[in-house]
Amino acid sequence: MAKRINITEYPVEYAPFNPSVDECFYGGVENTDLPDSRIASMHYHSSYQIGVCLEGNGVFLIKDGIYAVKKGDAVIIAPDEIHCSRGIKDEKCTWDFIYFDPFEMKNRYPELFLPESEIVTEEESELNGYLRKIVEEGRRPKDVTANRLASLYFYTFSLLQYRRGRRTDVLSDPSPDSFESPDLYSVMPAMREIAFRFDESVSVAELSGICRLSPSHFTRLFKKCLGTSPYEYTLKFRATVGAALLLSSDRSVNDISEVVGFNSGSDFYRQFIKYYSVSPSEYRAAHTSERKK
């Protein structure tokens, strides 16, 4: 049973890892659809969570980073990382997830590197392929797969360690001290609200009210923690989700602009160029040609 805690009156769910005896250090694969609308809380686990997107498009909010995901992408979420996820409105977003106990893993394999949370796109074929393999191995009988999984973990986590720090697609650019700052928890309700209502217009007054702060104090804290204003954060988030939809769907640019919350195709076009330095059509064409190589 998940327990509920509150951070500034903001509900966060915690779910301990409780595998059955025959599941050793990992739990079986879970198939689930992400919600496509608002949820009541964010959550965190005592376990690692590894998942692969089987269908659709969605977004993940992990601590203070927002990522757009599409079919074929993978995610690894570290223990105690507060996060939430949602699919695109009226679109099914299906995932396979596997969970494992990091403490038991370190007891069995002390030299194992345990990585931080990451989104690994389908285009990162080697690392993405290993994360997929971990999920596939989780479906095998427990008595024959434990050693194979351990080997996969060793190699995959080494790759994750190598690539750490080179990411350029994380939405926020926080200050080095923000991760441990109580200020981050103060604005986290607003981050959750933006993540689940990015396709709506949400005012600073509403966001500050959710955080129980004055609008001016909220805006200062938000910019201090995330390096940008709530408005710019929302616009970049919409562009980020739009970029994922450009690569994973045949929707028109105008349709995508409406799905992610822009008032018009021209607004989407202008913001997309601001963040990606190319137009939406050029972005789609460039990545399509890369896949064909």
HELIX and SHEET records of a PDB file:
HELIX    1   1 VAL A   21  GLU A   23  5                                   3    
HELIX    2   2 PRO A  102  ARG A  108  1                                   7    
HELIX    3   3 SER A  125  GLU A  137  1                                  13    
HELIX    4   4 LYS A  142  ARG A  163  1                                  22    
HELIX    5   5 SER A  178  GLU A  180  5                                   3    
HELIX    6   6 PRO A  182  PHE A  196  1                                  15    
HELIX    7   7 VAL A  204  ILE A  210  1                                   7    
HELIX    8   8 PRO A  215  LEU A  226  1                                  12    
HELIX    9   9 PRO A  230  SER A  248  1                                  19    
HELIX   10  10 VAL A  253  VAL A  259  1                                   7    
HELIX   11  11 GLY A  265  TYR A  276  1                                  12    
HELIX   12  12 PRO A  280  LYS A  292  1                                  13    
SHEET    1   A 3 LYS A   3  ILE A   7  0                                        
SHEET    2   A 3 TYR A  10  ALA A  15 -1                                        
SHEET    3   A 3 MET A  42  HIS A  45  1                                        
SHEET    1   B 5 TYR A  26  ASP A  33  0                                        
SHEET    2   B 5 THR A  94  PHE A 100 -1                                        
SHEET    3   B 5 TYR A  48  GLU A  55 -1                                        
SHEET    4   B 5 ALA A  74  ILE A  77 -1                                        
SHEET    5   B 5 GLU A 118  VAL A 120 -1                                        
SHEET    1   C 3 GLY A  65  LYS A  70  0                                        
SHEET    2   C 3 ASN A  57  ILE A  62 -1                                        
SHEET    3   C 3 HIS A  83  GLY A  87 -1                                        
END                                                                             
